[in-house]
Amino acid sequence: MEGRVNWYSQLMAAFGIFVLVYSAYMVLSALLSLQGGRNDEAQYSLMIGLIGIALASSSLFLMRKRALQVKPPPEVFTVVRCSGCGFRLVRRFQVGDYVNADIGQCQQCNGRMTIASIYAESEGGAGA
Ligand SMILES: [Zn+2]
């Protein structure tokens, strides 16, 4: 799913860059024809080019801002602890997990295993 999103935003970025380059080309050729004395035509394409640059750069800017905002969801872990021997286990959070939930028997002393805590860790974070 993530790969598809990246592919889409890359296509949009490529399109934005294309519009930007094309608009810059229009502005450049308008300036050249201004020098050649063709004022009406030049002013028209200069205006179109500048609008194109403004639109393309603003959409690229918005896209970049959105891309920076999209962060992977934090990883959630569940800490399971035995009330008998204190054996501690950390595993990935599963739907239905809650603190003090009875998980089952301890692998070491056959005591009761309960969820001690649930915590989230952002990607790349070392954690405690
Ligand atoms: Zn135990």
Backbone and ligand atoms as CSV (ligand in chain L), in Angstrom:
chain,resi,resn,atom,element,x,y,z
A,1,MET,N,N,0.841,-1.193,0.000
A,1,MET,CA,C,0.000,0.000,0.000
A,1,MET,C,C,0.874,1.240,0.000
A,2,GLU,N,N,1.910,1.225,0.822
A,2,GLU,CA,C,2.798,2.377,0.917
A,2,GLU,C,C,3.513,2.635,-0.402
A,3,GLY,N,N,3.898,1.550,-1.069
A,3,GLY,CA,C,4.584,1.680,-2.345
A,3,GLY,C,C,3.712,2.345,-3.386
A,4,ARG,N,N,2.430,2.022,-3.369
A,4,ARG,CA,C,1.505,2.632,-4.324
A,4,ARG,C,C,1.365,4.124,-4.079
A,5,VAL,N,N,1.323,4.514,-2.819
A,5,VAL,CA,C,1.214,5.933,-2.464
A,5,VAL,C,C,2.454,6.670,-2.955
A,6,ASN,N,N,3.632,6.071,-2.766
A,6,ASN,CA,C,4.872,6.696,-3.212
A,6,ASN,C,C,4.889,6.843,-4.723
A,7,TRP,N,N,4.441,5.799,-5.414
A,7,TRP,CA,C,4.406,5.829,-6.873
A,7,TRP,C,C,3.518,6.955,-7.351
A,8,TYR,N,N,2.360,7.127,-6.696
A,8,TYR,CA,C,1.402,8.163,-7.078
A,8,TYR,C,C,1.986,9.551,-6.844
A,9,SER,N,N,2.601,9.763,-5.681
A,9,SER,CA,C,3.122,11.093,-5.382
A,9,SER,C,C,4.333,11.414,-6.254
A,10,GLN,N,N,5.075,10.377,-6.653
A,10,GLN,CA,C,6.203,10.595,-7.557
A,10,GLN,C,C,5.705,11.027,-8.931
A,11,LEU,N,N,4.590,10.419,-9.368
A,11,LEU,CA,C,3.999,10.787,-10.658
A,11,LEU,C,C,3.503,12.235,-10.607
A,12,MET,N,N,2.853,12.581,-9.496
A,12,MET,CA,C,2.348,13.943,-9.327
A,12,MET,C,C,3.502,14.938,-9.282
A,13,ALA,N,N,4.583,14.575,-8.621
A,13,ALA,CA,C,5.751,15.447,-8.533
A,13,ALA,C,C,6.370,15.634,-9.912
A,14,ALA,N,N,6.429,14.547,-10.690
A,14,ALA,CA,C,6.980,14.615,-12.042
A,14,ALA,C,C,6.124,15.530,-12.915
A,15,PHE,N,N,4.813,15.435,-12.748
A,15,PHE,CA,C,3.897,16.281,-13.503
A,15,PHE,C,C,4.073,17.750,-13.106
A,16,GLY,N,N,4.204,18.002,-11.799
A,16,GLY,CA,C,4.413,19.361,-11.309
A,16,GLY,C,C,5.703,19.964,-11.850
A,17,ILE,N,N,6.756,19.151,-11.876
A,17,ILE,CA,C,8.046,19.612,-12.386
A,17,ILE,C,C,7.944,19.896,-13.882
A,18,PHE,N,N,7.210,19.044,-14.598
A,18,PHE,CA,C,7.007,19.241,-16.036
A,18,PHE,C,C,6.308,20.578,-16.299
A,19,VAL,N,N,5.227,20.857,-15.543
A,19,VAL,CA,C,4.490,22.115,-15.694
A,19,VAL,C,C,5.406,23.301,-15.371
A,20,LEU,N,N,6.218,23.120,-14.322
A,20,LEU,CA,C,7.145,24.172,-13.903
A,20,LEU,C,C,8.148,24.488,-15.006
A,21,VAL,N,N,8.727,23.427,-15.585
A,21,VAL,CA,C,9.727,23.599,-16.642
A,21,VAL,C,C,9.084,24.228,-17.877
A,22,TYR,N,N,7.889,23.748,-18.221
A,22,TYR,CA,C,7.194,24.267,-19.402
A,22,TYR,C,C,6.848,25.747,-19.220
A,23,SER,N,N,6.394,26.111,-17.999
A,23,SER,CA,C,6.047,27.498,-17.722
A,23,SER,C,C,7.284,28.386,-17.762
A,24,ALA,N,N,8.386,27.868,-17.240
A,24,ALA,CA,C,9.643,28.616,-17.277
A,24,ALA,C,C,10.068,28.845,-18.719
A,25,TYR,N,N,9.865,27.826,-19.550
A,25,TYR,CA,C,10.181,27.942,-20.975
A,25,TYR,C,C,9.311,29.018,-21.627
A,26,MET,N,N,8.017,29.062,-21.241
A,26,MET,CA,C,7.100,30.063,-21.801
A,26,MET,C,C,7.511,31.474,-21.407
A,27,VAL,N,N,7.912,31.637,-20.142
A,27,VAL,CA,C,8.358,32.953,-19.657
A,27,VAL,C,C,9.614,33.383,-20.408
A,28,LEU,N,N,10.512,32.415,-20.585
A,28,LEU,CA,C,11.779,32.701,-21.268
A,28,LEU,C,C,11.533,33.129,-22.715
A,29,SER,N,N,10.675,32.384,-23.415
A,29,SER,CA,C,10.407,32.718,-24.819
A,29,SER,C,C,9.624,34.028,-24.918
A,30,ALA,N,N,8.800,34.323,-23.879
A,30,ALA,CA,C,8.066,35.590,-23.860
A,30,ALA,C,C,9.029,36.760,-23.719
A,31,LEU,N,N,10.029,36.575,-22.868
A,31,LEU,CA,C,11.031,37.630,-22.685
A,31,LEU,C,C,11.817,37.843,-23.975
A,32,LEU,N,N,12.087,36.737,-24.672
A,32,LEU,CA,C,12.820,36.840,-25.939
A,32,LEU,C,C,11.985,37.578,-26.981
A,33,SER,N,N,10.674,37.284,-27.030
A,33,SER,CA,C,9.843,37.975,-28.027
A,33,SER,C,C,9.561,39.420,-27.621
A,34,LEU,N,N,9.646,39.714,-26.311
A,34,LEU,CA,C,9.551,41.112,-25.867
A,34,LEU,C,C,10.708,41.913,-26.452
A,35,GLN,N,N,11.877,41.293,-26.446
A,35,GLN,CA,C,13.059,41.932,-27.027
A,35,GLN,C,C,12.902,42.103,-28.532
A,36,GLY,N,N,12.167,41.135,-29.134
A,36,GLY,CA,C,11.942,41.202,-30.570
A,36,GLY,C,C,10.852,42.199,-30.953
A,37,GLY,N,N,10.179,42.803,-29.959
A,37,GLY,CA,C,9.196,43.840,-30.217
A,37,GLY,C,C,7.772,43.335,-30.344
A,38,ARG,N,N,7.533,41.989,-30.167
A,38,ARG,CA,C,6.161,41.455,-30.280
A,38,ARG,C,C,5.500,41.519,-28.900
A,39,ASN,N,N,5.022,42.672,-28.510
A,39,ASN,CA,C,4.583,42.920,-27.137
A,39,ASN,C,C,3.324,42.172,-26.707
A,40,ASP,N,N,2.270,42.226,-27.510
A,40,ASP,CA,C,0.993,41.621,-27.126
A,40,ASP,C,C,1.141,40.125,-26.879
A,41,GLU,N,N,1.723,39.456,-27.847
A,41,GLU,CA,C,1.918,38.005,-27.758
A,41,GLU,C,C,2.795,37.653,-26.555
A,42,ALA,N,N,3.842,38.434,-26.373
A,42,ALA,CA,C,4.793,38.177,-25.293
A,42,ALA,C,C,4.148,38.350,-23.928
A,43,GLN,N,N,3.358,39.406,-23.780
A,43,GLN,CA,C,2.717,39.649,-22.486
A,43,GLN,C,C,1.739,38.539,-22.131
A,44,TYR,N,N,1.040,38.052,-23.154
A,44,TYR,CA,C,0.077,36.965,-22.945
A,44,TYR,C,C,0.783,35.697,-22.462
A,45,SER,N,N,1.833,35.301,-23.184
A,45,SER,CA,C,2.512,34.057,-22.795
A,45,SER,C,C,3.318,34.236,-21.506
A,46,LEU,N,N,3.738,35.464,-21.245
A,46,LEU,CA,C,4.427,35.741,-19.979
A,46,LEU,C,C,3.466,35.520,-18.805
A,47,MET,N,N,2.215,35.995,-18.979
A,47,MET,CA,C,1.206,35.851,-17.942
A,47,MET,C,C,0.882,34.367,-17.708
A,48,ILE,N,N,0.656,33.655,-18.826
A,48,ILE,CA,C,0.358,32.215,-18.730
A,48,ILE,C,C,1.514,31.480,-18.022
A,49,GLY,N,N,2.734,31.828,-18.430
A,49,GLY,CA,C,3.913,31.177,-17.854
A,49,GLY,C,C,4.037,31.422,-16.369
A,50,LEU,N,N,3.790,32.664,-15.952
A,50,LEU,CA,C,3.916,33.002,-14.533
A,50,LEU,C,C,2.838,32.301,-13.709
A,51,ILE,N,N,1.613,32.230,-14.255
A,51,ILE,CA,C,0.526,31.523,-13.560
A,51,ILE,C,C,0.889,30.043,-13.425
A,52,GLY,N,N,1.442,29.482,-14.512
A,52,GLY,CA,C,1.859,28.073,-14.495
A,52,GLY,C,C,2.905,27.806,-13.436
A,53,ILE,N,N,3.891,28.709,-13.343
A,53,ILE,CA,C,4.949,28.552,-12.337
A,53,ILE,C,C,4.361,28.628,-10.932
A,54,ALA,N,N,3.450,29.586,-10.746
A,54,ALA,CA,C,2.844,29.752,-9.416
A,54,ALA,C,C,2.051,28.511,-9.020
A,55,LEU,N,N,1.243,28.000,-9.964
A,55,LEU,CA,C,0.426,26.817,-9.672
A,55,LEU,C,C,1.292,25.593,-9.397
A,56,ALA,N,N,2.283,25.385,-10.275
A,56,ALA,CA,C,3.122,24.191,-10.144
A,56,ALA,C,C,3.929,24.227,-8.861
A,57,SER,N,N,4.517,25.386,-8.542
A,57,SER,CA,C,5.348,25.437,-7.347
A,57,SER,C,C,4.503,25.347,-6.088
A,58,SER,N,N,3.287,25.907,-6.111
A,58,SER,CA,C,2.449,25.802,-4.915
A,58,SER,C,C,1.969,24.373,-4.705
A,59,SER,N,N,1.659,23.669,-5.815
A,59,SER,CA,C,1.205,22.285,-5.654
A,59,SER,C,C,2.365,21.382,-5.226
A,60,LEU,N,N,3.570,21.670,-5.745
A,60,LEU,CA,C,4.742,20.903,-5.313
A,60,LEU,C,C,5.017,21.158,-3.835
A,61,PHE,N,N,4.851,22.405,-3.415
A,61,PHE,CA,C,5.086,22.769,-2.022
A,61,PHE,C,C,4.084,22.066,-1.111
A,62,LEU,N,N,2.799,22.073,-1.523
A,62,LEU,CA,C,1.759,21.420,-0.738
A,62,LEU,C,C,2.008,19.917,-0.634
A,63,MET,N,N,2.443,19.330,-1.771
A,63,MET,CA,C,2.703,17.892,-1.817
A,63,MET,C,C,3.835,17.525,-0.860
A,64,ARG,N,N,4.876,18.373,-0.859
A,64,ARG,CA,C,6.028,18.147,-0.005
A,64,ARG,C,C,5.618,18.241,1.461
A,65,LYS,N,N,4.772,19.240,1.745
A,65,LYS,CA,C,4.312,19.444,3.108
A,65,LYS,C,C,3.507,18.233,3.585
A,66,ARG,N,N,2.647,17.724,2.664
A,66,ARG,CA,C,1.816,16.574,3.011
A,66,ARG,C,C,2.668,15.330,3.193
A,67,ALA,N,N,3.684,15.183,2.321
A,67,ALA,CA,C,4.566,14.014,2.414
A,67,ALA,C,C,5.315,14.010,3.737
A,68,LEU,N,N,5.673,15.218,4.210
A,68,LEU,CA,C,6.394,15.303,5.477
A,68,LEU,C,C,5.474,14.984,6.650
A,69,GLN,N,N,4.175,15.289,6.473
A,69,GLN,CA,C,3.231,15.049,7.559
A,69,GLN,C,C,2.891,13.572,7.709
A,70,VAL,N,N,2.953,12.833,6.596
A,70,VAL,CA,C,2.594,11.421,6.646
A,70,VAL,C,C,3.714,10.635,7.314
A,71,LYS,N,N,3.446,10.168,8.504
A,71,LYS,CA,C,4.426,9.379,9.227
A,71,LYS,C,C,3.858,7.975,9.427
A,72,PRO,N,N,4.726,6.978,9.461
A,72,PRO,CA,C,4.210,5.637,9.737
A,72,PRO,C,C,3.649,5.593,11.144
A,73,PRO,N,N,2.561,4.835,11.349
A,73,PRO,CA,C,1.982,4.753,12.684
A,73,PRO,C,C,2.985,4.139,13.650
A,74,PRO,N,N,2.980,4.551,14.914
A,74,PRO,CA,C,3.932,3.987,15.866
A,74,PRO,C,C,3.642,2.511,16.112
A,75,GLU,N,N,4.707,1.779,16.366
A,75,GLU,CA,C,4.588,0.359,16.683
A,75,GLU,C,C,4.091,0.246,18.121
A,76,VAL,N,N,3.094,-0.640,18.348
A,76,VAL,CA,C,2.550,-0.782,19.693
A,76,VAL,C,C,2.945,-2.147,20.245
A,77,PHE,N,N,3.454,-2.143,21.469
A,77,PHE,CA,C,3.901,-3.381,22.105
A,77,PHE,C,C,3.113,-3.634,23.381
A,78,THR,N,N,3.025,-4.885,23.719
A,78,THR,CA,C,2.343,-5.297,24.945
A,78,THR,C,C,3.364,-6.000,25.845
A,79,VAL,N,N,3.431,-5.562,27.091
A,79,VAL,CA,C,4.333,-6.198,28.047
A,79,VAL,C,C,3.518,-7.161,28.905
A,80,VAL,N,N,3.904,-8.444,28.856
A,80,VAL,CA,C,3.212,-9.473,29.623
A,80,VAL,C,C,4.125,-9.875,30.782
A,81,ARG,N,N,3.546,-10.006,31.979
A,81,ARG,CA,C,4.369,-10.383,33.113
A,81,ARG,C,C,3.670,-11.436,33.966
A,82,CYS,N,N,4.495,-12.331,34.471
A,82,CYS,CA,C,3.976,-13.388,35.337
A,82,CYS,C,C,3.872,-12.851,36.760
A,83,SER,N,N,2.721,-13.100,37.395
A,83,SER,CA,C,2.543,-12.616,38.766
A,83,SER,C,C,3.307,-13.499,39.755
A,84,GLY,N,N,3.668,-14.730,39.314
A,84,GLY,CA,C,4.371,-15.651,40.192
A,84,GLY,C,C,5.865,-15.392,40.262
A,85,CYS,N,N,6.539,-15.479,39.105
A,85,CYS,CA,C,7.996,-15.409,39.100
A,85,CYS,C,C,8.535,-14.114,38.497
A,86,GLY,N,N,7.667,-13.307,37.968
A,86,GLY,CA,C,8.125,-12.034,37.418
A,86,GLY,C,C,8.662,-12.143,36.003
A,87,PHE,N,N,8.497,-13.312,35.365
A,87,PHE,CA,C,8.931,-13.510,33.978
A,87,PHE,C,C,8.248,-12.469,33.093
A,88,ARG,N,N,9.053,-11.813,32.254
A,88,ARG,CA,C,8.543,-10.691,31.477
A,88,ARG,C,C,8.700,-10.987,29.992
A,89,LEU,N,N,7.681,-10.639,29.229
A,89,LEU,CA,C,7.670,-10.913,27.797
A,89,LEU,C,C,7.119,-9.681,27.076
A,90,VAL,N,N,7.788,-9.273,25.992
A,90,VAL,CA,C,7.281,-8.153,25.192
A,90,VAL,C,C,6.894,-8.698,23.829
A,91,ARG,N,N,5.677,-8.443,23.439
A,91,ARG,CA,C,5.240,-8.877,22.116
A,91,ARG,C,C,4.446,-7.765,21.459
A,92,ARG,N,N,4.194,-7.961,20.171
A,92,ARG,CA,C,3.398,-6.980,19.429
A,92,ARG,C,C,1.976,-6.914,19.968
A,93,PHE,N,N,1.437,-5.719,20.012
A,93,PHE,CA,C,0.069,-5.520,20.469
A,93,PHE,C,C,-0.909,-6.272,19.563
A,94,GLN,N,N,-1.860,-6.941,20.196
A,94,GLN,CA,C,-2.913,-7.615,19.445
A,94,GLN,C,C,-4.252,-6.997,19.827
A,95,VAL,N,N,-5.168,-7.002,18.873
A,95,VAL,CA,C,-6.509,-6.453,19.152
A,95,VAL,C,C,-7.117,-7.235,20.309
A,96,GLY,N,N,-7.623,-6.534,21.287
A,96,GLY,CA,C,-8.207,-7.181,22.458
A,96,GLY,C,C,-7.306,-7.119,23.680
A,97,ASP,N,N,-6.057,-6.709,23.470
A,97,ASP,CA,C,-5.134,-6.568,24.603
A,97,ASP,C,C,-5.549,-5.386,25.475
A,98,TYR,N,N,-5.514,-5.587,26.790
A,98,TYR,CA,C,-5.718,-4.468,27.709
A,98,TYR,C,C,-4.949,-4.763,28.981
A,99,VAL,N,N,-4.632,-3.708,29.692
A,99,VAL,CA,C,-3.827,-3.856,30.905
A,99,VAL,C,C,-4.588,-4.703,31.936
A,100,ASN,N,N,-3.861,-5.631,32.542
A,100,ASN,CA,C,-4.370,-6.584,33.543
A,100,ASN,C,C,-5.146,-7.742,32.919
A,101,ALA,N,N,-5.170,-7.822,31.592
A,101,ALA,CA,C,-5.845,-8.943,30.944
A,101,ALA,C,C,-5.091,-10.243,31.259
A,102,ASP,N,N,-5.852,-11.289,31.467
A,102,ASP,CA,C,-5.254,-12.598,31.764
A,102,ASP,C,C,-4.832,-13.249,30.449
A,103,ILE,N,N,-3.557,-13.552,30.314
A,103,ILE,CA,C,-3.034,-14.074,29.053
A,103,ILE,C,C,-2.952,-15.595,29.051
A,104,GLY,N,N,-2.694,-16.170,30.221
A,104,GLY,CA,C,-2.578,-17.627,30.280
A,104,GLY,C,C,-1.526,-18.035,31.293
A,105,GLN,N,N,-1.007,-19.229,31.098
A,105,GLN,CA,C,-0.053,-19.743,32.069
A,105,GLN,C,C,1.374,-19.322,31.730
A,106,CYS,N,N,2.183,-19.139,32.773
A,106,CYS,CA,C,3.586,-18.792,32.614
A,106,CYS,C,C,4.353,-20.006,32.094
A,107,GLN,N,N,5.291,-19.756,31.209
A,107,GLN,CA,C,6.096,-20.846,30.646
A,107,GLN,C,C,7.053,-21.434,31.683
A,108,GLN,N,N,7.342,-20.670,32.732
A,108,GLN,CA,C,8.368,-21.074,33.673
A,108,GLN,C,C,7.819,-21.657,34.972
A,109,CYS,N,N,6.752,-21.043,35.508
A,109,CYS,CA,C,6.289,-21.495,36.822
A,109,CYS,C,C,4.811,-21.873,36.833
A,110,ASN,N,N,4.169,-21.840,35.674
A,110,ASN,CA,C,2.744,-22.139,35.563
A,110,ASN,C,C,1.853,-21.166,36.333
A,111,GLY,N,N,2.396,-20.013,36.673
A,111,GLY,CA,C,1.591,-18.969,37.316
A,111,GLY,C,C,0.771,-18.239,36.266
A,112,ARG,N,N,0.019,-17.244,36.706
A,112,ARG,CA,C,-0.815,-16.504,35.772
A,112,ARG,C,C,-0.016,-15.393,35.101
A,113,MET,N,N,-0.162,-15.298,33.754
A,113,MET,CA,C,0.473,-14.228,33.003
A,113,MET,C,C,-0.563,-13.147,32.747
A,114,THR,N,N,-0.248,-11.915,33.086
A,114,THR,CA,C,-1.162,-10.804,32.816
A,114,THR,C,C,-0.417,-9.692,32.089
A,115,ILE,N,N,-1.178,-8.848,31.397
A,115,ILE,CA,C,-0.566,-7.727,30.686
A,115,ILE,C,C,-0.224,-6.636,31.694
A,116,ALA,N,N,1.057,-6.301,31.765
A,116,ALA,CA,C,1.524,-5.297,32.714
A,116,ALA,C,C,1.355,-3.905,32.141
A,117,SER,N,N,1.690,-3.746,30.861
A,117,SER,CA,C,1.541,-2.428,30.246
A,117,SER,C,C,1.513,-2.547,28.739
A,118,ILE,N,N,1.017,-1.506,28.114
A,118,ILE,CA,C,0.981,-1.407,26.645
A,118,ILE,C,C,1.618,-0.071,26.286
A,119,TYR,N,N,2.553,-0.092,25.338
A,119,TYR,CA,C,3.194,1.175,24.982
A,119,TYR,C,C,3.453,1.247,23.484
A,120,ALA,N,N,3.568,2.462,22.994
A,120,ALA,CA,C,3.846,2.690,21.584
A,120,ALA,C,C,5.266,3.210,21.430
A,121,GLU,N,N,5.864,2.839,20.315
A,121,GLU,CA,C,7.232,3.264,20.037
A,121,GLU,C,C,7.287,3.766,18.615
A,122,SER,N,N,7.759,4.985,18.432
A,122,SER,CA,C,7.849,5.518,17.062
A,122,SER,C,C,8.973,4.819,16.318
A,123,GLU,N,N,8.835,4.742,14.995
A,123,GLU,CA,C,9.803,4.004,14.178
A,123,GLU,C,C,11.182,4.631,14.282
A,124,GLY,N,N,12.175,3.798,14.493
A,124,GLY,CA,C,13.537,4.298,14.604
A,124,GLY,C,C,13.915,4.660,16.025
A,125,GLY,N,N,12.913,4.738,16.920
A,125,GLY,CA,C,13.203,5.067,18.313
A,125,GLY,C,C,13.832,3.888,19.024
A,126,ALA,N,N,14.824,4.165,19.870
A,126,ALA,CA,C,15.536,3.090,20.546
A,126,ALA,C,C,14.664,2.462,21.629
A,127,GLY,N,N,13.873,3.272,22.311
A,127,GLY,CA,C,13.009,2.750,23.353
A,127,GLY,C,C,13.773,2.466,24.612
A,128,ALA,N,N,13.035,2.139,25.677
A,128,ALA,CA,C,13.677,1.895,26.964
A,128,ALA,C,C,13.726,0.405,27.272
L,1,ZN,ZN,ZN,6.088,-17.381,36.125
